[in-house]
């Protein structure tokens, strides 16, 4: 076997390739082939190609092929081609949209006309595929007519997977290699991306199954942080995972609800209420502490998210339970010091849907009665 190839390409001219192949066999006919192929982009979304292939063996044959590719919309393609052989001629036109990796749909439709020395035929083929959260649905049909004889075929299929993870059952599209279960706090409708392709959205529990991981390679898992509600924050929205062959895993993106507590602290000093301003306070929440201080006129700003666990991403299916970042405590303890007097003040936090929880004016040592200058 001997081959020689020549290629020339420029942005203006296009691409021209010429190849010659010669095969000599111990048994059978020798075969020589020469092929000339030309490709050119005619516009931003339109290209053409042409091929002339001449082969010589037991019988010589020349094939002429010319085709066009047009992409009117993203992920959609229209193709047209004409092929001429020694004893047949074929013309075809088709349109297709490849189905996405995640949720979404794809389709194809093509029409072929073939004329030979002994018969004429035409065919119409069409198919569609829909990927939802739980399965892949496909339907195809081929309508073939040969010399007025109608030969149709139809196909339909549905595929899915059931997984048991950390004591719970999950439905997904078919698992062909590795998979991961992703949790984004307790937040629903958050888009999850694998390698720049949107896989789907989280359910009401913040969960989504990603069944399309490639083993032993970097799989980039990310969430669209613009989908997070404005009152939630996250340390990072990106994680890489390199799973073993046909393995399962869990990735937890810990979210923090940013709902600061605001108000004013006052202090009973000798029967008179005075602002507890520009003084340090210690807030105990989730068995952790927050060091802060009050501002002018005793104003305070306490962000309980600062007492989070500090894990941006957690790996492991044993960590699927809601973290303390997502659980608002109903009671916090504040330690203060006023002119050498140190004491503790317990503050009950009400449930609120507001961005800020305004506690109003609070008297730290409220158990002591105020005099005429204050309020009982």
N, C-alpha and C positions, 0 to 999 in steps of 0.2 A: 504494500500500500504506500502510495506517495501522495503528498498534498502540498500545494503551494497556494498562498492567499495574499491578496493585495487589497489595501484599504486606503481610502482618501476621504477626509471629512473637513468641512469648514462650516461655520454658522450660516453663511450665505448660500453656498453651493449645496449643502446637504451632505449625505454620506453615501459613498459608492464603494461596494465590496465586490471583488472578483476572486473566485476560487476555482481551482482545478484539482480533481481527485482521480487517481488511476489505481485500480485494483486488479491484481492478477491472482487467480485461484488455482490450486492444484486440481480441483474438480469443479467443473462448471465454467460458464462463460466469463471471460474478462469483461470489466466494466470501466468505462471512462465517463467522467461527468464534469461539465463546466457550468458554473452558476454565476450570474451577475445580478446583484441586488442594489437597489437605489432607494434611499429614504430621505424625505425632506419635510420639514415643518412649514406648512403654508401660512399658518396664522397661529395665534396664541393657543387656540384650542382645536386646530385642524392640521392633520398630517396625512401624508400619502406614502405608499411604498409600491415598488414594482420589482418583479423578479422574472428573469428568463433562465430556465434550467434546461440544458440539453444533455441527454445521456445516451450512450451507445453501448449496447450489450447484444443479446440475441435479437432484440428489436430496438431500433432507435426511437427516441421519444423526446419531444420538445414541449415544455410546459411554460405557458405565459400567464403571469398572475399580476393583477393590479388591484390595489385596495385603498380605502380611505378610512381614517378614524376621526371622529368628531365628538367633542365633549361639550355639549351645550350647557350642562349644569355640573356642579361638583358631584363626583362619584357616578355620573351617568356617561354612557358612551354609545354612540351610534356608529356602526361599521357597515361598509359596503365593499364587495369584492367581485371580481370577474376572473374566472379561471378557464383557460383554453388548453385542452390536451389534444392528442392526435385523434382520439375517437370520442371525445366528450367535451361539453361546454357547460359550465356552471356559473350561475349568477346568484348572489345572496345578499340580503340586507338584514340587519338586526339591531336591536337596542337592548342594553342591559344596565343594571345597577347592581354592583356587588353588595351582598348583605354585610352589615357591619360586624365587628367582633362581638359587640355587646348587643343591646336591645335595638331593634329596628327591622327594616325589611329590605329585600332585594328582589329583583325580577329580571327576566330575560324573555325576549321574543325574537324569532328569526324566521325568515322565509327563504327557501332555496328552490331554484329551478334548474333542473339538470336535463340535458339533451344528449343522447348517445346515438350510435349508429343503429341500435336495435330497439330502443324504447325512449319514452319521455316520462319524466316524473317531476312532481313538485311536493314539497313538504312544508308544513307550518308547525313549528315547535314553540312552546311557551312554558314558562315555569315561574313560580314565586316562592319565596321563603320569608318567614316571619320569625324573628327571634324575640320571645318575650322573657320575662323574668324566670319562668319555670320550665320552658321547653322550646324546641325548634319545630315549626310546622312547615312542611314542604308539599308542593303539588306540582306535577309536571304532566305535559301531554305532548305527543308527537302525532301529527295528522299527515299521513303519507299516502300519496296517490301515484300508482304506477300504471300507466296505460289505462286510466279510468278505473282502476281497481283501488278501492279505498281501504287503507290498512291503518286504523288508529290504535294508539296505545295510551294508557293512562297510568299514572303512579301517584301515590300519596303516602306521606309518612309523618310520624310524630316521634320526637326523641326528647328524653329528659333524664334526670338523675335524682336520686334520693340519698341524702347524706345524714349521718348521725354524728353530731358534734356536741361534746360537753353535755350529754344527756338530752339534747333537743334534736328534732328532725327538721331538715331543710330541703326544699325542692329547688332545682336549678336546671339550666341547660345541660346537655350531655357533658360529662367529665371524661376527657380523652387523655389527659396527662395529670398535672397537679392542680390543686385548687386551694383557695383560701376564703375564710369567712371574715368579713370586715365589719367592725362596729365603729360608728361615729357617734359617740355619746349616746343620747336617747333621741337623736334628731332624725326626723323623717325627711325624705325628698332631697337628700344631698347627693349630688352626682359624684360617682367614683370613676376614676380614669386608670386604665392600664396602658402603658406605653403610648400615651397621647390619644387613645381611643376611649370614648365614654362607654363604660360597661353597663351602667344602669344607675338607679337611685335607691337610696336606703329606704327600708320600710318604716312602719310606725315605731319600731323598737330600735331604729338606727342600724339595722343589720342589712347586709347584702352579700350574697355568695358570688364569688368570682371563679368560674370553672375553667378559665382559659389561660392558666399559667403554663410557662414553658420551663421544664425542669433543667437544672444546672446552668441556667442563664439568668442574667439580671432582669427582673421584672419590676418595672417602675410602677408603684401603686401610689396614687395621689387622690386627693379630694378637692373639689372645686370650693375653695374657701369663700368665694363670693355667694355661695348658696347658704352659708351659715346665717342664722338670724343675727341682727345687729347687736344683740345683747350677749352673744357668745363669742369666745375667743379660743384660739388653739395655738400651741407653740410651733408646730410644724404640720404641714399638710402633705408631706412626701415621705415615702419609705421604699427601699429596695429590698427585694426578697429573692433568694436563689434556692428554690425548693429541690429536694431530691425527686427521683423519678416516681410518679404517681403517688404523691404525698399530699397531706392536708395540713393546714395551718390556720392560725387566727391572728389578725392584726387589729389592735384597738387604738383608735385615735381618741385620746382623752380631750374632752372639751370642758371649758370652764364658763359658767354663766356669770357674766360681768354685770352685777347688780349692786352697786355700792350703797352703803348705808350712810345717810347724811343727817345732820342735826346740830344742836348746840348743847354743850355741857356747861352746867353751872355748879357752884359749890356753896354750901351753907357755912359761911365764915362768921362766927360769933353772932348768929341770928340774922345775918344779912346775906342775901344771894349775890354772889359775885361771879363773873365769867371765869371759867376754867380755860384760860387762853394761853397759847404758846407753851404748853406743858406736855411732857411725854405721857403716853398711855400704852399699855400692853394688852392686846386682845388675844384671848385664848379660844381657839376653834379647831375642831378636828384633831385634838391633842397636839396641835401646833400653835405657834404664837406669831403675832404680827406686831412689830414695833413701829409706832407712828406717833404723831403729836397733834394737838389741836392748833387751830389758827386763831385769827382775830375774833374776839367776842365769844370764844369757846367753840367755834365751829369745828366740826369733825367730819372726816371722810374716811370710811373703812371699806376696803375692798376685800371681801372674804375669799375671792379667787386667789389672793396672794398666799393663802394657807393651803394650796393644793399640794399634791404629792410630787409635782415636778417632773412627771414622766410624760413626755410629749407623745411617744408611741410605745405601746406595750405589746409584746409578742407572747403568745401562749393562750390556749383555749381555756385555761383555768382562771384567766383574768377577764372573763366576759361579764362578770357582775358589775353593776354601776359603781364607779369610783367615787371617792369623796369629792372630787371636783364637780360632780354632777348632783350632789346631794346638799341641799341648803339646810344648814343647822337651824333649829328653832330657838336655840338659846346660846348666847356667847357670854363670856366673862371678861370684864375689863378691870385691869389693875391700874390704879392711879396714885399719885402722890401730890399732896397739897400742903406746902409749908411743913414738911416733915411728917405729915399724917399719911400713911399708906393704907389703903383698903381696897376691897374688891366690890365690883358692881355688876350684877347680872342683868342682862338685857335680852328680852324676848323679841325675836325678829318675826314680824307678821309675814304671811304669804302675800306677795304682790306681783302684778304683771307689769308694773311700771319699770322704767329704766333705772330709777333711783328710788330707794325706800327712805322716805323722809320721816324721821322719828320725832321731829319737832324739838322742843327744849326739854332737856332731861336734867334732873337734880341728882348729882352723884351720891351725896349722903342724905338722901331724902328721908331717912328715919329720924333725923334731927329736925326739930321744929324751928322755923324761922321766926324772927322777931317782927316788929312792926314794919321794918324795911323790906320784908320779903313776903312770900306767899306760903301758906300752909299747904 
